């Protein structure tokens, strides 16, 4: 089984600002840091223990306009 992880960045008005997933490994969320969110890359086979795909979120790097990830 192959499950993919993704993160959507939404502003206070409910507008999609940016997204981070296996085809967009790094995103800024509209801020100046291009790696505010960083995806570990796609795992196609699901082999291995634990989590094979992760997204690291640097909350301090996101602009204040971001309401939720």
Phi, psi and omega in degrees: 000139180240109175252133181255143176258148179210156176228133177252138179251121186242137178273180184296338178272003179084013181270135175291120182263319185198170177210153180230123182201188189293343174260353178224081192288338179225142176211158186261342185070018181094357179266191184271344180272113183292351181236040176300325171236136181225121179271141183286346182110162184278134173250114187277334188257345180071009180283140177121163180273149173073206183275126180262340176232133179223159172234121177270130181243123175261094185300325179294338182273348180279143177292157181297340181288346180285126181262327179202154176239000000 
